[in-house]
Amino acid sequence: ATTLGASAAERGRYFGTAVAANKLSDSAYTTILNREFNSVTPENEMKIDATEPNQNQFNYANADRIVQHARSQGMQVRGHTLAWHSQQPGWMQNMSGTALRNAMLNHVTQVATHFRGQVVAWDVVNEAFADGSTGARRDSNLQRTGNDWIEAAFRAARAADPNAKLCYNDYNTDDWTHAKTQAVYRMVQDFKQRGVPIDCVGLQSHMNNQSPYPSNYRTTLSSFAALGVDVQITELDIEGANATWYRNVVNDCLAVARCNGITVWGIRDSDSWRASQTPLLFNSSGAKKPAYDAVLQAL
Ligand code: XIL
């Protein structure tokens, strides 16, 4: 096939991108979006500060615009994200203890209920582990409500939308030997053993060209898959858009049956949260870069 989405579909997978609601009126942007991608992840519009700016006052306007656009184009939607230490509204940042736990669970329930049937997979919890060599949980107001906050969020999400795939999502989890990767692996293994509802693991895969390509990336993908979860590459971008690295990522995903989709974190370099590193598949004028050709060829 001649587009990323159609080629991925031939492999039984999706190829998605992060989308910003305020760019849907940019026809150069939507031309590429509609042509190339068959999955979208709202870049910021489903985050806690966007959907519950004041406690118990929910605002879905921008997220709904993205969902409507996706539906009109036959694209699937990944929901991102229900519980996270970052991009919390001020009222939540100032909460703790039981009040915060209940507010978080209410948020998960309300948002997952609003989008029930429209979101294929949710990043239920994002970035809950610390960087470095400890494999510990990240300290946050949510973590301080008790170590079981993650499973509580997953249970609330399952109850609200029983058909959505429920994912744990994190970064710096590409290298299989990294302590953080191992810690996430042990959590997912524990959840599966105890029947905590989890269906997928998202590897953000914001990759940095200074270090070598993680030669054990495929091992990371297959190891998670062997626990009985799908694995998705959820926020891919690569410093400098090294075409070989992009090709490697696609090949590694295709080698693992349960790696069922790849999402890049934006369309053009100018859309990227790390624009100065030009990490995406299209340049700022919307032209295909060598990394695009490498991905299409590998798919
Ligand atoms: C980023 C967005 O791309 C930016 O627009 C925003 O200012 C900050 O968040 N990990 C995640 C994403 O899970 O939600 C982040 O997205 C990038 C890192």
Boltz pocket constraint, residues with backbone or C-beta under 6 A from the ligand:
constraints:
  - pocket:
      binder: B
      contacts: [[A, 43], [A, 44], [A, 126], [A, 171], [A, 204], [A, 235], [A, 273]]
      max_distance: 6.0
